Amino acid sequence: MKYLLSIIVCLLLISNMLFSQDDAQWRGKDRNGIYAGTGLLKSWPGEGPKLLWHYDELGEGYSSASVAYHDRIYTSGTIDGKGHIFALSPDGKLLWDTPYGDEWIENWPGTRSTPMINNGKLYMMSGFGKIVCLSSDKGELIWSADIIQDYDGRNIVWGVTENLLIDGNKLFCTIGGTINNVVALDKDNGKLIWSSAGNGEISAYCSPLLINLPARKILVTMTEKSILGLEAETGKMLWSHEQINQYAVHANTPLFSDGCLYCVSGYGYGGVMLRLSADGGKIEKVWKNSTLDTRMGGVVLLDGRIYGFGDKIKGLHGLDWETGEEVTFDKFNNKPGAVISAEGMLYTYDEGGEVALVEPTLNGYKKISSFKVLYGTAQHWAHPVIDNGRLYVRHGNSLMVYDIRN
């Protein structure tokens, strides 16, 4: 009997490990826009890869897809002024739809954030600063918190926007208050673990990054005029660096690699490279570049180059990671857009609705294939997602899923 119980316990532990490994969040496992995948198509047919299905009842929104456990797709949308979280099956059938309250409709209406899946629970924040935690299997509410009301946070011009981040039992959120500026909540009940005053600035549409150093973990985010580095365990502010642009919009998740941190903002400001000390307690400015100034399309790092779309100088830019020098630039899209990567290829989705497969080369880029999305409404602002040989593209009320396996 004891032997049987031991086997059961081991199976449960293994099941839980596998389950947690397939959690889903903004811009992939490491929030860097790089998606796992092998055996993907190196070119597409003229009309694009095969469209497996599309779901067209999501309402308004810019939320990307979160694909967890390879068999559950989550996203969000606004219908009649109310925010909804949707769960879809692998073949595009609606499994559940949970409304969570008022959503942003004042300007550029629709949901802003992408659901995060962590250990069987789903986390999402509205444009009014309401955080909800649902069961990921049935969409049942577990807890909710109003960061504006509960912690004296402040909303911003286009609605507070943040793709939430979890480490251990801590859920991090930038509230933007003068006292409670960045907080860590208990992911199981929403109660406050720590609060940091930061620089007392409003939030800036940034989805944070967690840097795991040998000495400690550091939470990095951008607020109105600053890049902040906080000790993730305690909330202690370790350093800040000035980051100021028009409209106080810093909507790109920072990138970290080999001891250096890259933060980029739009409206002509560009990006800055900061070198962290071994324990993360200090920073040193390495370089600044303003030609690549993506507003909200994110960037990826491949083979020592940073790739992203410009805002003022439109087109796809490539910068040297170490020097910040522009290595390559191509106007083949000539529009702002989002970029992700898998198997060494770039996948772009521009504001004109074109999805492209791009091969980085020694001297520039090679646009291999492209197609226009056929469904959906309003702006093409959501970031594409790749999972298990499928490409997920959100456009307003529609989610389209393409087969990109070889």
C-alpha positions in Angstrom: 0.0 0.0 0.0 2.8 2.4 0.9 4.5 1.6 -2.4 1.3 2.3 -4.3 0.9 5.7 -2.5 4.5 6.6 -3.3 3.8 5.9 -7.0 0.7 8.0 -6.9 2.5 10.9 -5.2 5.3 10.7 -7.8 2.9 10.8 -10.7 1.1 13.8 -9.2 4.4 15.6 -8.7 5.5 14.8 -12.3 2.1 15.9 -13.6 2.3 19.2 -11.7 5.8 19.8 -13.1 4.7 19.2 -16.7 1.7 21.4 -16.1 3.7 24.3 -14.7 6.2 24.0 -17.6 3.5 24.8 -20.1 2.3 28.1 -18.4 1.9 31.0 -20.8 2.6 34.7 -20.7 3.2 37.8 -22.7 5.8 37.4 -25.5 6.7 33.8 -24.6 8.4 31.9 -21.9 11.1 34.5 -21.2 9.1 37.6 -22.3 11.6 38.2 -25.1 9.6 37.4 -28.2 11.5 34.2 -28.9 9.3 31.1 -29.3 10.3 27.5 -29.2 9.7 25.5 -32.3 11.3 23.1 -34.8 10.3 21.9 -38.2 8.6 25.2 -39.1 8.1 26.3 -42.7 10.9 28.3 -44.3 8.6 29.8 -46.8 4.8 30.1 -47.2 2.5 29.6 -50.2 1.5 32.8 -52.1 -1.7 33.1 -50.1 0.0 32.4 -46.8 0.2 29.4 -44.6 -3.0 27.3 -44.2 -5.6 29.0 -42.1 -6.8 26.3 -39.6 -9.6 28.3 -38.1 -10.7 31.8 -37.0 -12.9 32.9 -34.1 -14.7 36.2 -34.7 -16.7 37.0 -31.5 -14.0 38.4 -29.3 -15.2 42.0 -29.2 -12.8 44.9 -29.2 -9.2 44.6 -28.0 -5.5 44.3 -28.6 -4.9 41.3 -26.4 -2.6 38.6 -27.8 -3.3 34.9 -27.5 -1.9 32.9 -24.5 -1.5 29.2 -25.4 -1.2 27.0 -22.4 -0.5 23.2 -22.3 -0.8 23.3 -26.2 -4.5 22.7 -25.9 -6.1 25.8 -24.4 -6.1 29.3 -26.0 -6.9 32.3 -23.9 -7.4 35.9 -24.9 -9.6 38.9 -23.9 -12.0 41.4 -25.5 -14.6 44.1 -24.8 -18.2 43.6 -25.6 -20.7 46.4 -24.8 -18.2 48.1 -22.5 -17.5 45.0 -20.4 -14.3 43.0 -20.4 -14.4 39.3 -21.2 -11.8 36.6 -21.0 -12.2 33.7 -23.5 -11.0 30.2 -23.5 -10.9 28.3 -26.8 -10.2 24.7 -27.8 -7.4 23.8 -30.2 -10.0 23.6 -33.0 -11.4 27.1 -32.2 -14.5 26.2 -30.2 -15.5 28.4 -27.3 -15.0 26.6 -24.0 -15.9 29.5 -21.7 -16.4 33.2 -21.6 -16.0 35.1 -18.3 -16.9 38.8 -18.0 -14.9 40.7 -15.4 -16.3 44.2 -15.3 -16.0 47.5 -17.0 -13.3 47.9 -19.7 -11.6 50.9 -21.4 -13.8 52.5 -24.1 -12.8 56.2 -23.8 -10.1 56.2 -26.6 -8.9 53.2 -28.6 -11.5 51.1 -27.0 -10.8 47.5 -26.0 -8.8 45.2 -23.8 -5.2 46.1 -23.5 -3.6 43.2 -21.7 -3.0 39.5 -22.5 -4.0 36.8 -19.9 -1.2 35.1 -18.0 -1.5 31.4 -17.1 0.4 30.2 -14.0 -0.1 26.8 -12.3 -3.7 26.4 -13.3 -4.8 30.0 -12.7 -5.3 32.9 -15.1 -4.4 36.5 -14.3 -5.5 39.6 -16.2 -5.6 43.4 -15.6 -8.2 45.7 -17.1 -7.7 49.3 -18.4 -9.2 50.5 -15.2 -6.7 48.7 -13.0 -8.8 45.7 -11.9 -6.8 42.5 -11.6 -8.7 39.2 -11.7 -7.6 35.7 -10.9 -9.6 32.9 -12.5 -9.3 29.2 -12.6 -7.9 28.4 -16.1 -10.0 25.3 -16.5 -13.4 26.8 -15.9 -12.9 30.5 -15.8 -14.3 30.8 -12.3 -13.3 33.9 -10.2 -10.9 33.2 -7.4 -10.0 36.7 -6.4 -10.0 40.3 -7.7 -8.2 43.5 -6.7 -8.7 47.1 -7.7 -5.3 48.7 -7.8 -6.6 52.2 -8.3 -9.0 52.1 -5.4 -7.2 49.7 -3.1 -3.7 51.3 -3.3 -4.3 54.9 -4.4 -3.0 54.2 -7.9 -3.5 56.6 -10.8 -4.9 55.8 -14.2 -3.3 57.2 -17.4 -4.3 58.7 -20.7 -5.0 55.5 -22.7 -5.9 53.3 -19.8 -3.5 51.5 -17.5 -1.8 48.7 -19.4 0.4 45.9 -18.2 1.0 42.3 -19.0 1.3 40.8 -15.5 4.4 39.0 -14.3 4.7 36.3 -11.6 7.7 34.9 -9.7 7.1 32.4 -7.0 4.1 33.6 -5.1 4.5 37.2 -6.1 2.5 38.9 -8.8 4.1 42.2 -9.8 2.1 45.3 -10.9 2.9 49.0 -11.5 0.2 51.0 -9.8 1.7 54.4 -10.5 0.9 56.0 -7.1 3.1 58.4 -5.3 3.5 56.0 -2.4 2.4 52.7 -3.8 4.2 52.9 -7.1 5.1 49.2 -7.8 3.7 46.4 -5.7 3.9 42.6 -5.3 0.7 40.9 -4.5 0.2 37.3 -3.3 -0.8 35.5 -6.4 -3.1 33.1 -4.4 -5.3 35.8 -2.8 -4.3 39.2 -4.1 -3.0 40.5 -0.7 -0.1 42.9 -0.6 3.4 41.4 0.0 5.4 44.6 -0.6 5.1 48.1 -1.9 7.8 50.3 -3.5 7.5 54.1 -3.9 9.8 53.9 -6.9 10.1 57.5 -8.2 6.5 58.2 -7.5 5.7 58.5 -11.3 2.6 57.3 -13.2 2.8 54.0 -15.0 3.8 54.0 -18.6 2.2 51.0 -20.3 5.2 48.9 -19.7 5.1 45.1 -19.1 8.0 44.3 -16.7 10.9 41.9 -16.9 12.4 39.7 -14.2 16.2 39.3 -14.3 17.5 36.2 -12.4 21.1 36.9 -11.2 23.1 34.7 -8.9 22.9 37.3 -6.1 19.2 38.2 -6.5 16.3 38.7 -8.8 15.6 42.1 -10.2 12.3 43.5 -11.4 12.8 46.0 -14.2 10.0 48.2 -15.5 9.6 51.7 -17.0 7.4 54.5 -15.5 6.7 58.0 -16.7 10.3 59.3 -16.8 12.4 56.4 -15.5 13.7 52.9 -15.9 13.4 51.2 -12.5 15.4 48.3 -11.0 13.8 46.8 -7.9 14.9 43.9 -5.7 12.1 41.4 -6.5 12.1 39.8 -3.1 11.7 43.0 -1.1 10.7 45.8 -3.5 13.8 47.8 -2.5 14.7 50.2 -5.3 18.3 49.5 -6.4 18.6 52.1 -9.2 16.8 54.2 -11.7 17.8 55.7 -15.1 16.1 58.6 -16.9 13.9 57.6 -19.8 11.8 60.5 -21.1 9.8 60.7 -24.3 6.7 62.5 -25.7 3.4 61.2 -24.0 5.3 59.2 -21.4 4.7 55.9 -23.3 7.2 53.1 -22.7 5.2 50.1 -23.8 8.0 47.7 -24.6 9.3 44.9 -22.3 13.0 45.4 -21.7 15.6 42.8 -22.9 18.4 41.3 -20.8 21.4 39.3 -22.1 24.9 38.7 -20.9 24.9 41.3 -18.1 23.3 44.1 -20.2 19.8 45.5 -20.2 18.2 47.2 -23.3 15.2 49.4 -22.9 13.5 51.1 -25.9 10.7 53.7 -26.3 8.9 55.3 -29.2 8.2 58.8 -30.4 11.8 59.3 -31.5 13.4 58.5 -28.2 15.0 55.2 -29.0 16.8 52.7 -26.8 19.5 52.7 -24.2 21.9 49.9 -23.2 22.7 49.6 -19.5 25.4 47.2 -18.0 24.4 45.8 -14.6 27.0 45.1 -11.9 27.4 41.4 -10.9 24.9 41.7 -8.1 22.5 44.0 -10.1 22.8 46.8 -7.6 24.4 49.3 -10.0 24.1 50.3 -13.6 26.4 51.9 -16.2 25.2 53.4 -19.5 26.9 51.7 -22.5 25.2 53.4 -25.5 22.1 55.2 -26.7 20.5 54.8 -30.2 17.5 56.7 -31.4 17.0 55.2 -34.9 15.2 52.1 -33.6 12.4 53.7 -31.5 9.6 51.1 -31.6 6.5 52.4 -29.9 4.9 49.2 -28.8 5.9 46.4 -31.2 8.6 44.9 -29.1 12.1 43.8 -30.1 14.0 40.5 -30.3 17.7 39.6 -30.0 19.1 37.2 -32.5 22.8 36.4 -33.0 24.0 39.6 -31.4 21.5 41.9 -33.2 18.4 43.7 -31.9 15.5 43.7 -34.4 12.4 45.9 -34.2 10.3 48.4 -36.1 10.9 52.1 -36.0 8.3 54.7 -35.1 9.7 57.9 -36.5 11.9 56.2 -39.1 9.5 53.5 -40.2 10.8 50.1 -41.3 12.6 47.1 -39.8 15.9 48.1 -38.0 18.8 45.9 -36.9 21.2 47.1 -34.2 24.5 45.7 -32.9 23.9 44.6 -29.3 27.3 45.6 -28.1 27.7 49.0 -29.9 24.1 50.2 -30.7 25.2 50.9 -34.3 22.6 50.3 -37.0 23.7 47.2 -38.9 20.8 47.1 -41.3 17.6 48.9 -42.1 14.9 48.0 -44.6 11.7 49.8 -45.5 10.0 46.7 -46.9 7.0 47.3 -44.5 7.3 51.1 -44.1 4.8 50.8 -41.2 5.2 50.3 -37.5 4.6 46.7 -36.4 5.4 43.9 -33.9 8.1 41.3 -34.3 8.7 37.9 -32.8 11.0 35.0 -33.7 11.2 31.2 -33.9 13.9 28.9 -35.3 16.1 31.9 -36.2 13.4 33.6 -38.4 11.6 36.8 -37.8 7.8 37.0 -37.9 6.4 40.5 -38.4 2.9 41.8 -38.2 2.6 45.4 -39.3 -0.1 48.0 -38.8 -1.3 47.6 -42.4 -2.3 44.0 -41.6 0.6 42.2 -43.3 2.2 39.2 -41.7 5.7 38.4 -43.0 8.3 35.7 -42.7 11.7 37.4 -42.7 15.2 35.8 -42.8 18.0 37.8 -41.1 21.1 37.8 -43.3 24.7 39.0 -42.8 24.0 42.2 -44.7 20.3 42.8 -43.9 17.0 40.9 -44.3 15.3 38.7 -46.9 11.6 38.9 -46.9 10.7 35.3 -47.8 6.8 35.3 -47.7 3.9 37.4 -46.6 0.1 37.6 -46.5 -2.7 39.9 -45.4 -5.0 39.0 -42.5 -8.5 38.5 -43.8 -10.6 38.8 -40.7 -11.0 41.3 -37.8 -11.6 44.9 -37.2 -9.8 48.1 -36.1 -6.0 48.4 -35.5 -3.4 45.7 -36.1 -1.7 46.1 -32.7 -1.7 42.7 -31.1 1.6 40.8 -31.0 1.6 37.4 -32.8 2.3 34.2 -31.0 3.8 30.8 -32.0 3.0 27.6 -30.2 3.4 23.9 -31.3 3.7 24.8 -35.0 0.8 27.2 -35.1 0.9 31.0 -35.6 -1.8 33.0 -33.7 -2.7 36.4 -35.1 -5.2 38.7 -33.3 -7.0 41.5 -35.1 -9.8 43.1 -33.1 -12.7 40.8 -32.8 -11.0 37.9 -34.6 -8.3 35.4 -33.7 -6.8 33.6 -36.7 -4.7 30.4 -36.4 -2.3 29.3 -39.1 -0.4 26.0 -39.6 3.3 26.8 -40.1 4.7 23.3 -39.6 6.9 21.9 -42.4 
